[in-house]
């Protein structure tokens, strides 16, 4: 196929993906494997059909169903929250894995715990639970991506920040609770995805290179734009970006680079 045909194919496949995601949003509650199975059914004639138009139509339909399945699966992940019974019930224990590298905002390190067990009191047995919690810790806490940790503290629902629905914002990321300044015990390290761990290690090395090469605040801005590390950006500069509605410039983006 020539360049024009490839371009049109990518255009229609992209459009089909967007349409599938929109359909998944409108059909929220449908089991996510259903459109995935439909996509598989469409791929069979896409491979066997002798006419190019039939192959193209089946391929577009398959991609659309895959987009719908991904959106429905995202909604399913958001709905998983077996920690609701533990929220606002006093001091509890949580056990799980650090799902993202810690980030420091307003001098407070924050990270997401992917919970696999919880307990009501220190002497009680662990109960299998599933959910994600945003944890705020002291600056000296040496937690890294992939660490298996046990926490002891108060699990709370995210409180609104002024007119901003902070709970809904976190829920879109699959996070349904917050725990501030818990007691932390690191049980085991290096239990994250090896590929992601390698990427985060490389990112840290690149960040150190920017720190030694550029002065501040240029180094912090470069890390935010190129690496997604926004912890070193001074508050006054963050406030200026918010005031001018240009915070999207600080997002990781090939266009920004």
C-alpha positions as CSV (number, residue, x, y, z in Angstrom):
1,X,0.0,0.0,0.0
2,X,1.1,3.5,-0.7
3,X,1.5,6.3,1.9
4,X,-2.0,7.6,1.4
5,X,-3.6,4.2,2.0
6,X,-1.5,3.7,5.2
7,X,-2.6,7.2,6.4
8,X,-6.2,6.5,5.8
9,X,-6.0,3.1,7.5
10,X,-4.5,4.7,10.6
11,X,-7.1,7.4,10.6
12,X,-10.0,4.9,10.5
13,X,-8.4,2.7,13.1
14,X,-7.9,5.7,15.4
15,X,-11.5,6.8,14.8
16,X,-12.7,3.3,15.6
17,X,-10.7,3.3,18.8
18,X,-12.3,6.6,19.9
19,X,-15.8,5.3,18.9
20,X,-15.2,2.1,20.9
21,X,-14.1,4.0,24.0
22,X,-17.2,6.2,23.7
23,X,-19.4,3.2,23.3
24,X,-17.8,1.6,26.4
25,X,-18.6,4.8,28.4
26,X,-22.3,4.7,27.3
27,X,-22.6,0.9,28.1
28,X,-21.0,1.1,31.5
29,X,-21.9,-2.0,33.4
30,X,-21.6,-4.4,30.5
31,X,-19.0,-7.2,31.2
32,X,-15.7,-6.1,29.6
33,X,-14.9,-9.6,28.1
34,X,-18.1,-9.4,25.9
35,X,-16.8,-6.8,23.4
36,X,-13.3,-8.5,23.5
37,X,-14.9,-11.7,22.4
38,X,-16.8,-9.8,19.7
39,X,-13.4,-8.3,18.6
40,X,-12.0,-11.9,18.2
41,X,-15.0,-12.9,16.1
42,X,-14.4,-9.9,13.8
43,X,-10.7,-10.7,13.4
44,X,-11.5,-14.2,12.0
45,X,-13.2,-12.9,8.8
46,X,-10.7,-10.0,8.7
47,X,-8.0,-12.6,8.1
48,X,-9.9,-15.0,5.9
49,X,-11.9,-12.5,3.8
50,X,-10.7,-12.3,0.2
51,X,-12.0,-8.8,-0.5
52,X,-10.0,-5.9,0.8
53,X,-13.1,-3.9,1.8
54,X,-14.4,-6.8,3.9
55,X,-11.1,-7.2,5.6
56,X,-11.0,-3.5,6.3
57,X,-14.5,-3.3,7.7
58,X,-13.9,-6.3,10.0
59,X,-10.6,-4.9,11.2
60,X,-12.2,-1.5,12.0
61,X,-15.0,-3.3,13.9
62,X,-12.5,-5.4,15.8
63,X,-10.5,-2.3,16.9
64,X,-13.8,-0.6,18.0
65,X,-14.7,-3.5,20.1
66,X,-11.2,-3.6,21.6
67,X,-11.6,0.1,22.5
68,X,-15.0,-0.6,24.2
69,X,-13.5,-3.5,26.1
70,X,-10.6,-1.4,27.4
71,X,-13.0,1.3,28.6
72,X,-15.3,-1.2,30.3
73,X,-12.3,-2.8,32.0
74,X,-11.1,0.6,33.2
75,X,-14.5,1.1,34.7
76,X,-14.4,-2.3,36.3
77,X,-11.0,-1.5,37.9
78,X,-12.3,1.7,39.2
79,X,-15.3,-0.1,40.8
80,X,-13.0,-2.5,42.8
81,X,-13.0,-1.2,46.3
82,X,-13.2,-3.8,49.0
83,X,-11.6,-1.3,51.5
84,X,-14.9,0.6,51.9
85,X,-15.7,-1.2,55.2
86,X,-12.3,-0.1,56.7
87,X,-12.6,3.6,55.9
88,X,-13.2,6.0,58.8
89,X,-13.1,3.0,61.3
90,X,-10.0,4.0,63.4
91,X,-6.5,2.7,63.1
92,X,-6.2,-0.3,60.8
93,X,-3.4,-2.3,59.1
94,X,-2.8,-2.5,55.3
95,X,-0.4,-4.7,53.4
96,X,0.5,-4.3,49.8
97,X,3.0,-3.1,47.1
98,X,4.1,0.4,46.3
99,X,2.5,0.8,42.8
100,X,4.2,4.0,41.8
101,X,7.4,5.8,42.6
102,X,6.9,8.3,45.5
103,X,6.5,12.0,44.5
104,X,7.0,14.9,46.8
105,X,4.4,17.7,46.7
106,X,4.5,20.5,49.2
107,X,7.4,18.8,51.0
108,X,5.3,15.6,51.6
109,X,6.1,12.4,49.8
110,X,3.0,10.6,48.4
111,X,2.7,7.2,46.7
112,X,0.0,4.7,45.8
113,X,-0.3,1.4,47.7
114,X,-1.9,-1.5,45.8
115,X,-3.5,-3.3,48.7
116,X,-3.7,-7.1,48.9
117,X,-4.7,-7.5,52.6
118,X,-6.1,-5.6,55.6
119,X,-6.7,-6.1,59.3
120,X,-8.8,-4.3,61.8
121,X,-6.3,-4.5,64.8
122,X,-2.7,-5.3,65.1
123,X,-3.2,-8.8,66.6
124,X,-5.9,-9.8,64.1
125,X,-5.3,-11.9,61.1
126,X,-4.9,-10.4,57.6
127,X,-8.0,-10.4,55.4
128,X,-7.7,-10.5,51.6
129,X,-8.7,-7.1,50.3
130,X,-8.2,-5.2,47.0
131,X,-8.0,-1.6,46.3
132,X,-5.6,1.3,46.0
133,X,-4.7,3.9,48.6
134,X,-2.9,7.2,48.3
135,X,-0.4,7.4,51.2
136,X,1.3,10.5,52.6
137,X,4.5,9.9,54.6
138,X,7.2,11.8,56.3
139,X,10.1,13.0,54.2
140,X,12.6,10.5,55.7
141,X,10.5,7.4,54.8
142,X,12.7,5.3,52.4
143,X,10.0,3.7,50.2
144,X,10.7,2.7,46.6
145,X,8.6,1.4,43.8
146,X,7.9,-2.3,44.2
147,X,8.4,-2.5,47.9
148,X,6.0,-4.7,49.9
149,X,5.0,-2.7,53.0
150,X,2.7,-3.0,56.0
151,X,1.0,0.2,57.1
152,X,-0.8,1.1,60.3
153,X,-2.9,4.2,60.3
154,X,-6.4,5.7,59.6
155,X,-7.9,5.0,56.2
156,X,-10.1,7.9,55.2
157,X,-12.2,9.0,52.2
158,X,-10.6,11.7,50.1
159,X,-12.0,15.1,51.2
160,X,-13.1,17.8,48.6
161,X,-10.6,20.6,48.1
162,X,-12.8,23.7,47.8
163,X,-15.0,23.2,44.8
164,X,-12.7,20.4,43.4
165,X,-14.1,16.9,43.9
166,X,-10.8,15.3,44.9
167,X,-12.5,11.9,45.6
168,X,-13.8,11.7,42.1
169,X,-10.4,12.7,40.7
170,X,-8.7,9.9,42.6
171,X,-11.5,7.4,41.7
172,X,-10.8,7.9,38.0
173,X,-7.3,6.6,38.8
174,X,-8.7,3.6,40.8
175,X,-7.8,5.2,44.2
176,X,-10.6,5.0,46.8
177,X,-8.9,6.1,50.1
178,X,-6.1,8.1,51.6
179,X,-3.9,7.3,54.6
180,X,-1.8,10.1,56.1
181,X,1.5,9.5,58.0
182,X,1.0,5.9,58.9
183,X,3.5,3.7,60.7
184,X,5.4,1.9,57.9
185,X,7.3,-1.4,57.9
186,X,9.1,-2.5,54.7
187,X,8.6,-6.3,54.4
188,X,10.4,-6.9,51.1
189,X,11.9,-4.9,48.3
190,X,12.1,-5.3,44.5
191,X,8.7,-6.9,43.9
192,X,7.5,-4.5,41.2
193,X,7.3,-5.1,37.4
194,X,11.0,-5.6,36.3
195,X,10.4,-3.6,33.1
196,X,8.8,-0.7,34.9
197,X,11.5,-0.9,37.6
198,X,14.2,-0.5,34.9
199,X,12.3,2.4,33.3
200,X,12.1,4.2,36.7
201,X,15.8,3.6,37.4
202,X,16.6,5.1,34.0
203,X,14.3,8.0,34.7
204,X,16.1,8.7,38.0
205,X,19.5,8.6,36.3
206,X,18.3,11.1,33.7
207,X,16.9,13.3,36.5
208,X,20.2,13.3,38.3
209,X,21.9,14.3,35.0
210,X,19.5,17.2,34.6
211,X,20.1,18.3,38.2
212,X,23.9,18.4,37.6
213,X,23.7,20.1,34.2
214,X,21.0,22.8,34.6
215,X,20.5,25.4,37.4
216,X,17.2,25.7,39.2
217,X,14.4,26.2,38.4
218,X,15.3,25.2,34.9
219,X,16.3,21.7,36.1
220,X,13.0,21.1,37.8
221,X,11.0,22.3,34.8
222,X,13.0,20.1,32.5
223,X,12.4,17.1,34.7
224,X,8.7,17.8,34.7
225,X,8.4,18.2,30.9
226,X,10.7,15.4,29.9
227,X,10.4,12.9,32.7
228,X,7.1,13.6,34.5
229,X,9.0,14.4,37.8
230,X,7.3,17.5,39.2
231,X,8.4,17.2,42.8
232,X,11.2,19.9,42.5
233,X,9.2,22.6,40.9
234,X,8.9,25.5,43.4
235,X,5.4,26.3,44.6
236,X,5.4,29.8,43.3
237,X,6.2,28.6,39.8
238,X,3.5,25.9,40.1
239,X,1.1,28.7,41.1
240,X,2.0,30.8,38.1
241,X,1.3,27.9,35.8
242,X,-2.0,27.3,37.4
243,X,-2.9,31.1,37.3
244,X,-2.2,31.2,33.6
245,X,-3.9,27.9,32.9
246,X,-0.7,26.5,31.3
247,X,0.0,23.5,33.7
248,X,-0.4,21.2,30.6
249,X,3.1,22.4,29.6
250,X,4.6,20.6,32.6
251,X,3.1,17.2,31.4
252,X,5.2,14.6,29.7
253,X,4.7,15.3,26.0
254,X,6.6,14.8,22.8
255,X,4.9,18.0,21.5
256,X,6.2,20.0,24.5
257,X,9.7,18.7,23.9
